[in-house]
Amino acid sequence: MQHITLDPNICHGKPCRRGLRYLVEWILELLSSGMNSKEIIDDYDDLEHEDILAALLFAARLTQVKSIYLVL
């Protein structure tokens, strides 16, 4: 998880790749659009395979909650 940082001065505190402006949500969107990790790394040479795995781990941890409440 050391690849993901939360800094209120970067991207409004959203989780991103090691203090840079590659948001976890953006990496997940690239993956969900059908790109694989090699394609992402080829297009964005600042990223490493471990960054993509860290984004997936971060998302997996967010889903490990005991309850989800509907807020209206």
N, CA, C and O atoms as CSV, one atom per row, in Angstrom:
chain,resi,resn,atom,element,x,y,z
A,1,MET,N,N,0.813,-1.191,0.000
A,1,MET,CA,C,0.000,0.000,0.000
A,1,MET,C,C,0.862,1.262,0.000
A,1,MET,O,O,0.323,2.368,-0.030
A,2,GLN,N,N,2.169,1.121,0.032
A,2,GLN,CA,C,3.024,2.297,0.013
A,2,GLN,C,C,3.012,2.998,-1.343
A,2,GLN,O,O,3.556,4.095,-1.473
A,3,HIS,N,N,2.401,2.383,-2.353
A,3,HIS,CA,C,2.290,3.015,-3.667
A,3,HIS,C,C,1.128,4.002,-3.719
A,3,HIS,O,O,1.069,4.828,-4.630
A,4,ILE,N,N,0.210,3.937,-2.768
A,4,ILE,CA,C,-0.962,4.802,-2.752
A,4,ILE,C,C,-0.814,5.814,-1.618
A,4,ILE,O,O,-0.528,5.445,-0.480
A,5,THR,N,N,-1.010,7.083,-1.938
A,5,THR,CA,C,-0.918,8.122,-0.920
A,5,THR,C,C,-2.200,8.939,-0.878
A,5,THR,O,O,-2.930,9.047,-1.863
A,6,LEU,N,N,-2.448,9.506,0.286
A,6,LEU,CA,C,-3.568,10.420,0.497
A,6,LEU,C,C,-2.981,11.712,1.041
A,6,LEU,O,O,-2.479,11.754,2.164
A,7,ASP,N,N,-3.047,12.762,0.239
A,7,ASP,CA,C,-2.481,14.051,0.629
A,7,ASP,C,C,-3.502,15.126,0.304
A,7,ASP,O,O,-3.879,15.279,-0.858
A,8,PRO,N,N,-3.959,15.878,1.305
A,8,PRO,CA,C,-4.978,16.892,1.043
A,8,PRO,C,C,-4.532,17.960,0.041
A,8,PRO,O,O,-5.371,18.668,-0.515
A,9,ASN,N,N,-3.232,18.083,-0.193
A,9,ASN,CA,C,-2.718,19.070,-1.140
A,9,ASN,C,C,-2.587,18.539,-2.564
A,9,ASN,O,O,-2.248,19.286,-3.481
A,10,ILE,N,N,-2.856,17.256,-2.744
A,10,ILE,CA,C,-2.766,16.650,-4.076
A,10,ILE,C,C,-4.108,16.022,-4.410
A,10,ILE,O,O,-4.590,15.156,-3.680
A,11,CYS,N,N,-4.707,16.448,-5.497
A,11,CYS,CA,C,-5.993,15.905,-5.984
A,11,CYS,C,C,-7.069,15.931,-4.907
A,11,CYS,O,O,-7.872,15.004,-4.799
A,12,HIS,N,N,-7.080,16.994,-4.113
A,12,HIS,CA,C,-8.099,17.189,-3.068
A,12,HIS,C,C,-8.136,16.039,-2.061
A,12,HIS,O,O,-9.181,15.760,-1.473
A,13,GLY,N,N,-7.012,15.382,-1.865
A,13,GLY,CA,C,-6.924,14.318,-0.875
A,13,GLY,C,C,-7.407,12.964,-1.353
A,13,GLY,O,O,-7.459,12.016,-0.570
A,14,LYS,N,N,-7.765,12.853,-2.637
A,14,LYS,CA,C,-8.194,11.547,-3.155
A,14,LYS,C,C,-6.982,10.621,-3.239
A,14,LYS,O,O,-5.860,11.087,-3.441
A,15,PRO,N,N,-7.201,9.315,-3.086
A,15,PRO,CA,C,-6.076,8.377,-3.162
A,15,PRO,C,C,-5.451,8.390,-4.558
A,15,PRO,O,O,-6.147,8.291,-5.569
A,16,CYS,N,N,-4.139,8.514,-4.587
A,16,CYS,CA,C,-3.442,8.539,-5.867
A,16,CYS,C,C,-2.106,7.822,-5.755
A,16,CYS,O,O,-1.669,7.430,-4.673
A,17,ARG,N,N,-1.490,7.669,-6.885
A,17,ARG,CA,C,-0.239,6.923,-6.979
A,17,ARG,C,C,0.918,7.744,-6.407
A,17,ARG,O,O,1.281,8.774,-6.974
A,18,ARG,N,N,1.483,7.314,-5.326
A,18,ARG,CA,C,2.686,7.849,-4.696
A,18,ARG,C,C,2.835,9.363,-4.799
A,18,ARG,O,O,3.893,9.860,-5.184
A,19,GLY,N,N,1.793,10.087,-4.460
A,19,GLY,CA,C,1.885,11.532,-4.412
A,19,GLY,C,C,1.770,12.235,-5.748
A,19,GLY,O,O,1.808,13.464,-5.801
A,20,LEU,N,N,1.631,11.488,-6.820
A,20,LEU,CA,C,1.446,12.104,-8.130
A,20,LEU,C,C,-0.040,12.202,-8.438
A,20,LEU,O,O,-0.870,11.810,-7.617
A,21,ARG,N,N,-0.372,12.703,-9.574
A,21,ARG,CA,C,-1.770,12.958,-9.899
A,21,ARG,C,C,-2.419,11.832,-10.700
A,21,ARG,O,O,-3.311,12.087,-11.510
A,22,TYR,N,N,-1.988,10.607,-10.486
A,22,TYR,CA,C,-2.648,9.443,-11.068
A,22,TYR,C,C,-3.599,8.894,-10.013
A,22,TYR,O,O,-3.181,8.166,-9.113
A,23,LEU,N,N,-4.877,9.242,-10.124
A,23,LEU,CA,C,-5.863,8.816,-9.135
A,23,LEU,C,C,-6.117,7.317,-9.214
A,23,LEU,O,O,-6.092,6.727,-10.295
A,24,VAL,N,N,-6.359,6.713,-8.068
A,24,VAL,CA,C,-6.732,5.300,-8.025
A,24,VAL,C,C,-7.975,5.081,-8.877
A,24,VAL,O,O,-8.041,4.116,-9.638
A,25,GLU,N,N,-8.967,5.972,-8.757
A,25,GLU,CA,C,-10.206,5.798,-9.522
A,25,GLU,C,C,-9.932,5.836,-11.023
A,25,GLU,O,O,-10.585,5.121,-11.783
A,26,TRP,N,N,-8.977,6.656,-11.464
A,26,TRP,CA,C,-8.642,6.753,-12.876
A,26,TRP,C,C,-7.981,5.455,-13.368
A,26,TRP,O,O,-8.292,4.968,-14.455
A,27,ILE,N,N,-7.073,4.907,-12.560
A,27,ILE,CA,C,-6.433,3.634,-12.923
A,27,ILE,C,C,-7.483,2.536,-13.033
A,27,ILE,O,O,-7.435,1.720,-13.953
A,28,LEU,N,N,-8.430,2.511,-12.100
A,28,LEU,CA,C,-9.496,1.514,-12.145
A,28,LEU,C,C,-10.380,1.705,-13.372
A,28,LEU,O,O,-10.822,0.727,-13.975
A,29,GLU,N,N,-10.640,2.950,-13.744
A,29,GLU,CA,C,-11.435,3.210,-14.949
A,29,GLU,C,C,-10.721,2.713,-16.202
A,29,GLU,O,O,-11.353,2.153,-17.098
A,30,LEU,N,N,-9.404,2.917,-16.266
A,30,LEU,CA,C,-8.647,2.402,-17.411
A,30,LEU,C,C,-8.761,0.884,-17.487
A,30,LEU,O,O,-8.976,0.325,-18.563
A,31,LEU,N,N,-8.618,0.224,-16.350
A,31,LEU,CA,C,-8.728,-1.239,-16.328
A,31,LEU,C,C,-10.133,-1.692,-16.721
A,31,LEU,O,O,-10.293,-2.653,-17.474
A,32,SER,N,N,-11.139,-1.004,-16.214
A,32,SER,CA,C,-12.517,-1.411,-16.511
A,32,SER,C,C,-12.912,-1.100,-17.954
A,32,SER,O,O,-13.876,-1.668,-18.468
A,33,SER,N,N,-12.174,-0.202,-18.608
A,33,SER,CA,C,-12.458,0.096,-20.009
A,33,SER,C,C,-11.903,-0.982,-20.938
A,33,SER,O,O,-12.190,-0.994,-22.135
A,34,GLY,N,N,-11.105,-1.888,-20.368
A,34,GLY,CA,C,-10.567,-2.984,-21.161
A,34,GLY,C,C,-9.061,-2.947,-21.345
A,34,GLY,O,O,-8.480,-3.880,-21.901
A,35,MET,N,N,-8.422,-1.878,-20.884
A,35,MET,CA,C,-6.962,-1.834,-20.995
A,35,MET,C,C,-6.346,-2.810,-19.999
A,35,MET,O,O,-6.857,-2.980,-18.892
A,36,ASN,N,N,-5.267,-3.440,-20.387
A,36,ASN,CA,C,-4.559,-4.279,-19.425
A,36,ASN,C,C,-3.397,-3.476,-18.842
A,36,ASN,O,O,-3.095,-2.381,-19.315
A,37,SER,N,N,-2.761,-4.012,-17.834
A,37,SER,CA,C,-1.726,-3.257,-17.137
A,37,SER,C,C,-0.547,-2.914,-18.047
A,37,SER,O,O,0.049,-1.846,-17.901
A,38,LYS,N,N,-0.202,-3.792,-18.973
A,38,LYS,CA,C,0.896,-3.494,-19.890
A,38,LYS,C,C,0.545,-2.299,-20.770
A,38,LYS,O,O,1.390,-1.432,-20.995
A,39,GLU,N,N,-0.684,-2.238,-21.270
A,39,GLU,CA,C,-1.099,-1.111,-22.110
A,39,GLU,C,C,-1.067,0.203,-21.321
A,39,GLU,O,O,-0.653,1.241,-21.838
A,40,ILE,N,N,-1.503,0.140,-20.083
A,40,ILE,CA,C,-1.491,1.343,-19.249
A,40,ILE,C,C,-0.063,1.811,-19.008
A,40,ILE,O,O,0.235,2.998,-19.137
A,41,ILE,N,N,0.808,0.892,-18.662
A,41,ILE,CA,C,2.210,1.230,-18.404
A,41,ILE,C,C,2.885,1.762,-19.673
A,41,ILE,O,O,3.697,2.685,-19.608
A,42,ASP,N,N,2.546,1.177,-20.825
A,42,ASP,CA,C,3.111,1.664,-22.085
A,42,ASP,C,C,2.667,3.097,-22.371
A,42,ASP,O,O,3.447,3.896,-22.889
A,43,ASP,N,N,1.423,3.424,-22.039
A,43,ASP,CA,C,0.898,4.774,-22.296
A,43,ASP,C,C,1.344,5.799,-21.251
A,43,ASP,O,O,1.473,6.983,-21.562
A,44,TYR,N,N,1.577,5.357,-20.032
A,44,TYR,CA,C,1.919,6.257,-18.924
A,44,TYR,C,C,3.173,5.727,-18.242
A,44,TYR,O,O,3.091,4.943,-17.297
A,45,ASP,N,N,4.336,6.160,-18.730
A,45,ASP,CA,C,5.592,5.572,-18.259
A,45,ASP,C,C,5.947,5.919,-16.822
A,45,ASP,O,O,6.902,5.359,-16.284
A,46,ASP,N,N,5.209,6.831,-16.178
A,46,ASP,CA,C,5.415,7.081,-14.742
A,46,ASP,C,C,4.878,5.928,-13.894
A,46,ASP,O,O,5.309,5.726,-12.759
A,47,LEU,N,N,3.937,5.181,-14.459
A,47,LEU,CA,C,3.311,4.095,-13.703
A,47,LEU,C,C,4.114,2.812,-13.814
A,47,LEU,O,O,4.777,2.552,-14.818
A,48,GLU,N,N,4.036,2.020,-12.756
A,48,GLU,CA,C,4.674,0.706,-12.717
A,48,GLU,C,C,3.599,-0.340,-12.438
A,48,GLU,O,O,2.504,-0.017,-11.976
A,49,HIS,N,N,3.927,-1.583,-12.722
A,49,HIS,CA,C,2.975,-2.670,-12.500
A,49,HIS,C,C,2.500,-2.694,-11.036
A,49,HIS,O,O,1.330,-2.961,-10.765
A,50,GLU,N,N,3.403,-2.419,-10.114
A,50,GLU,CA,C,3.063,-2.417,-8.689
A,50,GLU,C,C,2.041,-1.332,-8.358
A,50,GLU,O,O,1.237,-1.504,-7.441
A,51,ASP,N,N,2.060,-0.203,-9.101
A,51,ASP,CA,C,1.075,0.857,-8.888
A,51,ASP,C,C,-0.330,0.375,-9.246
A,51,ASP,O,O,-1.296,0.686,-8.549
A,52,ILE,N,N,-0.435,-0.373,-10.317
A,52,ILE,CA,C,-1.731,-0.892,-10.743
A,52,ILE,C,C,-2.235,-1.928,-9.744
A,52,ILE,O,O,-3.414,-1.932,-9.388
A,53,LEU,N,N,-1.348,-2.797,-9.296
A,53,LEU,CA,C,-1.739,-3.779,-8.283
A,53,LEU,C,C,-2.154,-3.087,-6.987
A,53,LEU,O,O,-3.101,-3.519,-6.330
A,54,ALA,N,N,-1.459,-2.024,-6.620
A,54,ALA,CA,C,-1.800,-1.282,-5.398
A,54,ALA,C,C,-3.172,-0.630,-5.529
A,54,ALA,O,O,-3.928,-0.592,-4.558
A,55,ALA,N,N,-3.505,-0.114,-6.712
A,55,ALA,CA,C,-4.826,0.480,-6.937
A,55,ALA,C,C,-5.918,-0.582,-6.780
A,55,ALA,O,O,-6.965,-0.322,-6.188
A,56,LEU,N,N,-5.667,-1.767,-7.310
A,56,LEU,CA,C,-6.632,-2.863,-7.168
A,56,LEU,C,C,-6.770,-3.290,-5.713
A,56,LEU,O,O,-7.881,-3.537,-5.243
A,57,LEU,N,N,-5.659,-3.380,-4.999
A,57,LEU,CA,C,-5.703,-3.746,-3.588
A,57,LEU,C,C,-6.453,-2.695,-2.782
A,57,LEU,O,O,-7.243,-3.033,-1.900
A,58,PHE,N,N,-6.210,-1.413,-3.082
A,58,PHE,CA,C,-6.898,-0.331,-2.388
A,58,PHE,C,C,-8.408,-0.450,-2.599
A,58,PHE,O,O,-9.181,-0.324,-1.649
A,59,ALA,N,N,-8.823,-0.691,-3.836
A,59,ALA,CA,C,-10.250,-0.848,-4.140
A,59,ALA,C,C,-10.828,-2.073,-3.438
A,59,ALA,O,O,-11.948,-2.027,-2.928
A,60,ALA,N,N,-10.078,-3.156,-3.410
A,60,ALA,CA,C,-10.548,-4.367,-2.729
A,60,ALA,C,C,-10.744,-4.110,-1.237
A,60,ALA,O,O,-11.721,-4.569,-0.646
A,61,ARG,N,N,-9.824,-3.383,-0.638
A,61,ARG,CA,C,-9.938,-3.078,0.787
A,61,ARG,C,C,-11.160,-2.208,1.069
A,61,ARG,O,O,-11.800,-2.357,2.110
A,62,LEU,N,N,-11.486,-1.303,0.151
A,62,LEU,CA,C,-12.666,-0.452,0.341
A,62,LEU,C,C,-13.962,-1.255,0.338
A,62,LEU,O,O,-14.949,-0.850,0.954
A,63,THR,N,N,-13.959,-2.389,-0.352
A,63,THR,CA,C,-15.174,-3.199,-0.401
A,63,THR,C,C,-15.299,-4.143,0.793
A,63,THR,O,O,-16.324,-4.806,0.953
A,64,GLN,N,N,-14.280,-4.205,1.620
A,64,GLN,CA,C,-14.297,-5.106,2.770
A,64,GLN,C,C,-14.930,-4.419,3.973
A,64,GLN,O,O,-14.282,-4.187,4.994
A,65,VAL,N,N,-16.199,-4.106,3.828
A,65,VAL,CA,C,-16.940,-3.453,4.907
A,65,VAL,C,C,-17.976,-4.438,5.436
A,65,VAL,O,O,-18.375,-5.375,4.744
A,66,LYS,N,N,-18.393,-4.214,6.647
A,66,LYS,CA,C,-19.375,-5.115,7.258
A,66,LYS,C,C,-20.789,-4.809,6.804
A,66,LYS,O,O,-21.598,-5.721,6.634
A,67,SER,N,N,-21.096,-3.534,6.606
A,67,SER,CA,C,-22.437,-3.133,6.219
A,67,SER,C,C,-22.392,-1.940,5.273
A,67,SER,O,O,-21.502,-1.093,5.342
A,68,ILE,N,N,-23.364,-1.907,4.404
A,68,ILE,CA,C,-23.538,-0.769,3.510
A,68,ILE,C,C,-24.928,-0.222,3.777
A,68,ILE,O,O,-25.911,-0.964,3.768
A,69,TYR,N,N,-25.005,1.087,4.014
A,69,TYR,CA,C,-26.277,1.722,4.312
A,69,TYR,C,C,-26.692,2.624,3.158
A,69,TYR,O,O,-25.869,3.346,2.595
A,70,LEU,N,N,-27.951,2.580,2.816
A,70,LEU,CA,C,-28.510,3.444,1.795
A,70,LEU,C,C,-28.753,4.813,2.400
A,70,LEU,O,O,-29.469,4.945,3.392
A,71,VAL,N,N,-28.159,5.824,1.804
A,71,VAL,CA,C,-28.327,7.193,2.289
A,71,VAL,C,C,-29.155,7.944,1.267
A,71,VAL,O,O,-28.809,8.008,0.087
A,72,LEU,N,N,-30.240,8.502,1.733
A,72,LEU,CA,C,-31.129,9.251,0.827
A,72,LEU,C,C,-30.972,10.726,1.011
A,72,LEU,O,O,-31.640,11.507,0.333
